[in-house]
Structure formats: structure tokens, C-alpha cells
Amino acid sequence: RQHGGSSRREGGGRTGPAVGAMATQSLMDLLPAVQPAGNHGSMGMSRDDQERYLLSLLTFGLERVAAEPERLANESLAVKKETESHAVDNYSAFLQSAVCVRKVREELEHSGRLLHELAAEVPNLERACAHVQDSAGEVEKLRKDTHTMAKQHNQLLQLLEVPQLMDTAVRNDYYDEALELAAFAKKASDRHPGNNLLVGVKAAVQSSLDQMQAHLLLKLQSNIQLPVCLSVIAVLRRLGRHSDAHLRYTFLECRDRWLSAAFDEAARVGSGAAYPYLCKVTDLARTHMFEIITQYRAIFLDWTSNADEEDNAAGGGADAGLLYAWANARVTHFSGVLERELPRVADGSQIASLLEKVMYCGAYLGREGLDLRGAVTGLFETRLLALCSHALAVARDALDHLLVPHRLVPMPAAVKSRYEEASAGVMSPPAVLLDHPPLAVLSNKLMDLFNELRECAIVSVRTRVADKVGAMLAWSAGRVVSALVDMEAGLSKEERKHFIAMIRAMKQQFFPFISECLKAVFDHAESGLDLVAIGRSLQEVIEVEEEAERKVREEAERVRAVAEAKRQAEAAAREAAAVMQAHEAEQQALAAAAQEQARAQAQAQAQEEEARRAAAMAAEEEERRVAAETALAAEAAAA
């Protein structure tokens, strides 16, 4: 089964589907006969599992099939060891099971004894049943006597049964029959005004009619469809207790109670969470208000517009603007719920979802002349502006908290490189802001705000949001400048240089990035920010710093020019000294050359003199050798 998903043999090619199926069927037919003794593993396998396992065997190679028994034996041994381990680990559970079995056995024995006692009481029960049977016989006899009397007093009994029939008809919603019985009782009472029995029957029937009316009004206060509403209003009209105007009022009152109950149920279910509650209320207002208006106009055949309803109200018509007044009250109530609960929604996506639901609700109800979008749009604008103000206040506090010298340390280069890699291709703050933690934190806070606004970017609040953001940026610029003034005395040269770099980054990088974010949020060509006015205080600091740097550069240029003139004079002096030294060296070289020439001439003369002496000595040696040879020759001749 573990290798059932294999589709290839280890040692060969594929097996055709028909051959595999025939081989599997043959093996399945032979499986019970070749099952090893004592091996009950396949007994717990279903027919489909066995067939899948045999199919997997057909896909194995010969070596794999030969090794399969050993693998199964090892697996069986592992399962056996695991079973023993579980038995040891769950020894206490086995003991508890034994105790439980013993208690069950004792309870069964006790139940058996109780059954024996019950069997002993069966004769008494039989006697009691016989007594009941006798009593039932007497009652049956009495019933027969009463039935006989009823046949003799049919008219009387029919009259006395009218209240009961009326009650039954009301309870079972047989309104037509109930109205017929009421008409019968009224007619009989009017025909015999002095009969106390008929007066009592009429009073009972009127009580049932009151109960039926209350039941119908309760039905109007439940979730019913148009056909049921039509039948209920028809019955109320037949009762004759309501005028047409009062019936309209009663219908709207009952349906309004049903709608209020639905709102209360939504408030109870969604207590503590504003977003689910508002979603539920919006859906209820859309579906139920549309349904009530549709039912009202279908029942009372009222297809007038809102303007016609106002005219009817002014002229005292049949409707008298009742539907318009009810719809206006409901819209006012819905707006009040939104105004009360919307400040509790802090997530931009949830506000966007609510706005979409409310706009759809207004458009849906607009088909019945009840477009409420203009009445609730201002609530969402107010909520977005409040959300923006809160986020800007948080950003302002974060910036104020970070404007201290020990928090102005730039981020490591590794962090900046990772940030640049991660932010490639997306609209992210400039990486230079990582060198200035206050600007980085302020950028993060504003990005959080823009992400919330992006979910619900209402175009009508673009200018006001831009004004708030611009005011916050102007305050941030002034706060940074004031922080520089306050901390300038305690800043080192490097810290002051870093602070000025932060001001430049804020003016040249941060403000333009925020402007681009506002453009992207509202998808508008203009951001609405006056960056020149916002960064005026920063520009003044930058201009002052640039003027100071310009003076420092001019002073450095002047010092550098003086130093260059001095260097040129020193170079000219060094060059003159070098010329004199070269002339002296030339003179010394000429003297050394003359001395060398005289020394060479003396050496040549000495060598020439030496050569002459050597030639003389060689001539003398040759003469002595010739003389010696002559003497030797003479001696040889003499000998």
C-alpha cells in the first residue's frame, strides 16, 4: 500500500492496462488460498485496498518483488514492537478498563435484580390496568349517553361550539372561517339582543377576534414575504376595525418594529466590534427597507414619487406622506448609527468596505426613490479626516521624541543595502532617510497613514488631507529647526554636520516623496502641497549654512593662494640653489676630469717605461741564453 502510487517496474518496462487488470483479477481470485497461516494483515484490508496493493506489486521489478516479503516482515516486526510499546505505555488505561468492566458487570447484575423486582410488580400493574379498563368502559358509556343527548340538542350544541371553533380557526390560521363564524355570531346576537347565551358567545367570539388581530399584527412584525403580507392586510381590512390611513400606519409601524428587532439582534450579535455590526446593519437596511417599501406600494397600490408624497402630505391626501416620513426617519436612524459607530472603525480597508456597502445600499434603495448616499458621505469624510489627524498626531509625537542627539546615529550600511534591494521596483522612501532615524520614523508613520487612506481615498477630502499633511510637515520643519537651535551649543562638528545633512534630506528628498505619495493615494496630478512654503524655514537654514560654507571656502581659497605663493617662492629659491649646486658640481666634475686625465697620462708613461725595461731585460736574457748555448756547444765539441 505504501508503494501503490508507483507506475514503473524497477527492472523492466510498462505493463499494459488489460494485462495488469487480468493479472490483478487472477491474483485476487487466488489470494484467499495463498494467504500465509497466522498472517491476518490482509484480513483488515478491504477489497479495493488489496486490489491496489496487487496493482502496485505488478509495477515492481523482480528484485523488488523478491525483497517485498522481507520488507513486510520488517514492517510487521516494527508494528509488533510499537504495539508492545503502546501496551506498556497505556498499562494504566488497561487497568482502568478492567475496573470499568467490573463496574459495568456489577451494574448489570444490579439491573437484573431490579428487573426481577419489576417482574414481581407486573401482576399489580395488570390489576391496575384492568381497573382503568373498567373505568374507561364507564366513561365510554357516559360518552354514548352524552352523544345521544347531543343528537337531540343539535342546534344548541352548534351555537355553543362557535367560540371553540373560532378559537381553533384562529389558532390554525383559518381566517376566512373565523370571519364567517364572527359574522354568524354577530348576526345571531343582533337578531336576539336580550339572549344572555348569545351575548356570551358574541363576547367570546370578539375575544378570539382580538386574539386573531394581535396574531396578525405579530405576523406583520416577523420576516414574511409579499404574498403573506397581502393576505394579512386583506384579513385586517375584512375585520373592519381600521380605516385605510390607519391600516397604512399600522402596517409601517409593525414592519418598523420588525426592522428595529433585526437591528437590535445585529447589535447583540456584533457587540464589541463596530465593523461587523455596521456591515450587518447596512445589509439589513438595504434589503429590509427595500422590501418594506416594495410591500407597502404593492399592497396599497402606491407608486407615487417622493415629490408626489410631499404634495399628498401638504394637501392631506390619503397617504399624507406617511411612507416618506417613515423612510426619512429610517434614513436618519441609519445615519445616526453610522455616526455613532464609525469612529470605532480604525482600519482603512474596513472603512473602504463599509463605504462601498453604504454606497451600494444607497444606489439599491435609490430605485425606490430613497437614495441616502448624500446623507452619509460626510460621515465617512469626517472619519477619514479624524483618522488622518490621529495618525499625524502620532507621527508628530514620534518625531518630537526622536529629536535628541543620541538618536541621530545613521543606520549601518548593511541595513541600507538590504533596504535598497527589498524596495527595488516599489514606491518606497528614499534610502538616504535611513541615515536620519527621525526622518525614517516620520516617513514610516506617514506611509502607514497613506496606506490606510489608499484603501478609502475619497476625492472630496483630498484638499483637506493635503492641508493637514502640509501643516504637519510645516510643523516638522519648524521643530527640526528649533531642535537645531536648542542643541547647537552641545553638538560637535560632526554631529552638526549630520544635522544639517538631515535638514537637506528633509527639504530635498523627504518632502518631494510625501508629495508623490499624496498624488499616488488620490490618483491626482497635483498633491496639493506647497513645498516652497512648507520648507521655507529649512531653506533659510540651508541658505545660512551655504553662506557660511561659502565664506569658509573663500577663506580657504585665500589661505590656499597665500600658501601657493609661498610654495612658489620656496620652489624658486630651491631652483636657484639647485642651479648653483649644479654649477659647482660641473666645476668639480671638470676638475675631477682633469685630474683623471693627468693620472691616466702618468699611468701611460709609467706603463711605457715599464715596457721598455721589460724589453731590455728580455734582450739581456736572450743574450745570456745564446751565450750559454754557445758554451755548451763548445764543451760538447771539445768532448
ChimeraX attribute file (.defattr): number of C-alpha atoms within 10 A of each C-alpha:
attribute: neighborCount
match mode: 1-to-1
recipient: residues
	/A:1	13
	/A:2	7
	/A:3	13
	/A:4	17
	/A:5	12
	/A:6	14
	/A:7	15
	/A:8	15
	/A:9	19
	/A:10	14
	/A:11	11
	/A:12	11
	/A:13	11
	/A:14	12
	/A:15	14
	/A:16	8
	/A:17	9
	/A:18	9
	/A:19	11
	/A:20	17
	/A:21	16
	/A:22	11
	/A:23	15
	/A:24	21
	/A:25	15
	/A:26	11
	/A:27	16
	/A:28	15
	/A:29	11
	/A:30	11
	/A:31	14
	/A:32	11
	/A:33	8
	/A:34	9
	/A:35	13
	/A:36	10
	/A:37	6
	/A:38	6
	/A:39	9
	/A:40	10
	/A:41	10
	/A:42	13
	/A:43	11
	/A:44	9
	/A:45	12
	/A:46	10
	/A:47	12
	/A:48	9
	/A:49	14
	/A:50	19
	/A:51	19
	/A:52	17
	/A:53	18
	/A:54	21
	/A:55	23
	/A:56	21
	/A:57	20
	/A:58	23
	/A:59	24
	/A:60	22
	/A:61	16
	/A:62	15
	/A:63	11
	/A:64	15
	/A:65	16
	/A:66	11
	/A:67	11
	/A:68	14
	/A:69	11
	/A:70	11
	/A:71	13
	/A:72	11
	/A:73	11
	/A:74	12
	/A:75	12
	/A:76	14
	/A:77	12
	/A:78	12
	/A:79	12
	/A:80	12
	/A:81	12
	/A:82	12
	/A:83	12
	/A:84	12
	/A:85	12
	/A:86	11
	/A:87	13
	/A:88	12
	/A:89	11
	/A:90	12
	/A:91	12
	/A:92	11
	/A:93	12
	/A:94	13
	/A:95	11
	/A:96	12
	/A:97	12
	/A:98	12
	/A:99	12
	/A:100	12
	/A:101	12
	/A:102	12
	/A:103	12
	/A:104	12
	/A:105	12
	/A:106	12
	/A:107	12
	/A:108	12
	/A:109	12
	/A:110	12
	/A:111	12
	/A:112	12
	/A:113	12
	/A:114	12
	/A:115	12
	/A:116	11
	/A:117	11
	/A:118	12
	/A:119	12
	/A:120	11
	/A:121	11
	/A:122	11
	/A:123	11
	/A:124	11
	/A:125	13
	/A:126	11
	/A:127	11
	/A:128	12
	/A:129	12
	/A:130	12
	/A:131	12
	/A:132	12
	/A:133	12
	/A:134	12
	/A:135	12
	/A:136	12
	/A:137	12
	/A:138	12
	/A:139	12
	/A:140	12
	/A:141	12
	/A:142	12
	/A:143	12
	/A:144	12
	/A:145	11
	/A:146	12
	/A:147	12
	/A:148	11
	/A:149	12
	/A:150	14
	/A:151	10
	/A:152	11
	/A:153	11
	/A:154	11
	/A:155	10
	/A:156	10
	/A:157	13
	/A:158	12
	/A:159	16
	/A:160	15
	/A:161	12
	/A:162	20
	/A:163	24
	/A:164	15
	/A:165	17
	/A:166	26
	/A:167	21
	/A:168	15
	/A:169	19
	/A:170	22
	/A:171	15
	/A:172	10
	/A:173	14
	/A:174	14
	/A:175	20
	/A:176	13
	/A:177	15
	/A:178	25
	/A:179	20
	/A:180	12
	/A:181	19
	/A:182	23
	/A:183	15
	/A:184	16
	/A:185	24
	/A:186	19
	/A:187	14
	/A:188	17
	/A:189	20
	/A:190	14
	/A:191	11
	/A:192	13
	/A:193	11
	/A:194	10
	/A:195	12
	/A:196	11
	/A:197	13
	/A:198	21
	/A:199	18
	/A:200	15
	/A:201	22
	/A:202	24
	/A:203	16
	/A:204	19
	/A:205	26
	/A:206	17
	/A:207	15
	/A:208	23
	/A:209	20
	/A:210	12
	/A:211	15
	/A:212	25
	/A:213	18
	/A:214	12
	/A:215	16
	/A:216	21
	/A:217	19
	/A:218	14
	/A:219	17
	/A:220	24
	/A:221	20
	/A:222	15
	/A:223	13
	/A:224	13
	/A:225	12
	/A:226	15
	/A:227	10
	/A:228	13
	/A:229	20
	/A:230	16
	/A:231	14
	/A:232	20
	/A:233	20
	/A:234	12
	/A:235	17
	/A:236	19
	/A:237	14
	/A:238	12
	/A:239	15
	/A:240	9
	/A:241	11
	/A:242	14
	/A:243	11
	/A:244	14
	/A:245	14
	/A:246	13
	/A:247	16
	/A:248	19
	/A:249	17
	/A:250	16
	/A:251	22
	/A:252	22
	/A:253	16
	/A:254	18
	/A:255	27
	/A:256	20
	/A:257	16
	/A:258	20
	/A:259	21
	/A:260	15
	/A:261	14
	/A:262	19
	/A:263	20
	/A:264	13
	/A:265	15
	/A:266	18
	/A:267	18
	/A:268	11
	/A:269	13
	/A:270	17
	/A:271	11
	/A:272	11
	/A:273	13
	/A:274	19
	/A:275	20
	/A:276	17
	/A:277	21
	/A:278	24
	/A:279	19
	/A:280	20
	/A:281	22
	/A:282	24
	/A:283	16
	/A:284	18
	/A:285	22
	/A:286	19
	/A:287	13
	/A:288	18
	/A:289	22
	/A:290	19
	/A:291	16
	/A:292	20
	/A:293	22
	/A:294	15
	/A:295	21
	/A:296	21
	/A:297	14
	/A:298	14
	/A:299	18
	/A:300	14
	/A:301	9
	/A:302	15
	/A:303	13
	/A:304	13
	/A:305	13
	/A:306	15
	/A:307	12
	/A:308	13
	/A:309	22
	/A:310	20
	/A:311	14
	/A:312	17
	/A:313	17
	/A:314	11
	/A:315	11
	/A:316	11
	/A:317	13
	/A:318	14
	/A:319	19
	/A:320	17
	/A:321	21
	/A:322	18
	/A:323	21
	/A:324	21
	/A:325	14
	/A:326	16
	/A:327	19
	/A:328	14
	/A:329	12
	/A:330	17
	/A:331	20
	/A:332	15
	/A:333	12
	/A:334	20
	/A:335	17
	/A:336	14
	/A:337	15
	/A:338	20
	/A:339	17
	/A:340	12
	/A:341	15
	/A:342	19
	/A:343	17
	/A:344	13
	/A:345	17
	/A:346	16
	/A:347	14
	/A:348	20
	/A:349	16
	/A:350	17
	/A:351	22
	/A:352	19
	/A:353	15
	/A:354	22
	/A:355	21
	/A:356	13
	/A:357	18
	/A:358	24
	/A:359	19
	/A:360	17
	/A:361	23
	/A:362	23
	/A:363	17
	/A:364	17
	/A:365	21
	/A:366	14
	/A:367	10
	/A:368	17
	/A:369	17
	/A:370	21
	/A:371	17
	/A:372	21
	/A:373	17
	/A:374	10
	/A:375	13
	/A:376	20
	/A:377	16
	/A:378	14
	/A:379	19
	/A:380	21
	/A:381	19
	/A:382	15
	/A:383	18
	/A:384	23
	/A:385	18
	/A:386	14
	/A:387	20
	/A:388	21
	/A:389	17
	/A:390	13
	/A:391	18
	/A:392	21
	/A:393	14
	/A:394	15
	/A:395	22
	/A:396	19
	/A:397	12
	/A:398	16
	/A:399	22
	/A:400	16
	/A:401	11
	/A:402	16
	/A:403	18
	/A:404	13
	/A:405	15
	/A:406	8
	/A:407	12
	/A:408	18
	/A:409	14
	/A:410	15
	/A:411	14
	/A:412	10
	/A:413	11
	/A:414	9
	/A:415	11
	/A:416	17
	/A:417	12
	/A:418	10
	/A:419	16
	/A:420	16
	/A:421	9
	/A:422	11
	/A:423	14
	/A:424	9
	/A:425	8
	/A:426	7
	/A:427	11
	/A:428	16
	/A:429	21
	/A:430	16
	/A:431	16
	/A:432	19
	/A:433	22
	/A:434	20
	/A:435	20
	/A:436	22
	/A:437	19
	/A:438	24
	/A:439	25
	/A:440	19
	/A:441	17
	/A:442	24
	/A:443	22
	/A:444	15
	/A:445	20
	/A:446	21
	/A:447	16
	/A:448	14
	/A:449	19
	/A:450	22
	/A:451	16
	/A:452	23
	/A:453	24
	/A:454	19
	/A:455	16
	/A:456	24
	/A:457	19
	/A:458	17
	/A:459	13
	/A:460	12
	/A:461	17
	/A:462	20
	/A:463	13
	/A:464	14
	/A:465	21
	/A:466	18
	/A:467	15
	/A:468	17
	/A:469	21
	/A:470	22
	/A:471	15
	/A:472	18
	/A:473	23
	/A:474	21
	/A:475	16
	/A:476	22
	/A:477	22
	/A:478	17
	/A:479	17
	/A:480	22
	/A:481	18
	/A:482	13
	/A:483	16
	/A:484	21
	/A:485	10
	/A:486	11
	/A:487	14
	/A:488	14
	/A:489	9
	/A:490	11
	/A:491	15
	/A:492	11
	/A:493	10
	/A:494	9
	/A:495	16
	/A:496	17
	/A:497	13
	/A:498	18
	/A:499	21
	/A:500	18
	/A:501	16
	/A:502	23
	/A:503	25
	/A:504	16
	/A:505	18
	/A:506	23
	/A:507	21
	/A:508	15
	/A:509	17
	/A:510	22
	/A:511	23
	/A:512	15
	/A:513	17
	/A:514	22
	/A:515	19
	/A:516	17
	/A:517	21
	/A:518	24
	/A:519	18
	/A:520	16
	/A:521	20
	/A:522	20
	/A:523	14
	/A:524	13
	/A:525	10
	/A:526	12
	/A:527	22
	/A:528	18
	/A:529	24
	/A:530	14
	/A:531	18
	/A:532	12
	/A:533	12
	/A:534	21
	/A:535	23
	/A:536	15
	/A:537	21
	/A:538	24
	/A:539	18
	/A:540	12
	/A:541	17
	/A:542	17
	/A:543	12
	/A:544	12
	/A:545	14
	/A:546	12
	/A:547	12
	/A:548	12
	/A:549	12
	/A:550	12
	/A:551	12
	/A:552	12
	/A:553	13
	/A:554	12
	/A:555	12
	/A:556	12
	/A:557	12
	/A:558	12
	/A:559	12
	/A:560	13
	/A:561	12
	/A:562	12
	/A:563	12
	/A:564	12
	/A:565	12
	/A:566	12
	/A:567	12
	/A:568	12
	/A:569	12
	/A:570	12
	/A:571	12
	/A:572	12
	/A:573	12
	/A:574	12
	/A:575	12
	/A:576	12
	/A:577	12
	/A:578	12
	/A:579	12
	/A:580	12
	/A:581	12
	/A:582	12
	/A:583	12
	/A:584	12
	/A:585	12
	/A:586	12
	/A:587	12
	/A:588	12
	/A:589	12
	/A:590	12
	/A:591	12
	/A:592	12
	/A:593	12
	/A:594	12
	/A:595	12
	/A:596	12
	/A:597	12
	/A:598	12
	/A:599	12
	/A:600	12
	/A:601	12
	/A:602	12
	/A:603	12
	/A:604	12
	/A:605	12
	/A:606	12
	/A:607	12
	/A:608	12
	/A:609	12
	/A:610	12
	/A:611	12
	/A:612	12
	/A:613	12
	/A:614	12
	/A:615	12
	/A:616	12
	/A:617	12
	/A:618	12
	/A:619	12
	/A:620	12
	/A:621	12
	/A:622	12
	/A:623	12
	/A:624	12
	/A:625	12
	/A:626	12
	/A:627	12
	/A:628	12
	/A:629	12
	/A:630	12
	/A:631	12
	/A:632	12
	/A:633	12
	/A:634	11
	/A:635	10
	/A:636	9
	/A:637	8
	/A:638	7
	/A:639	6
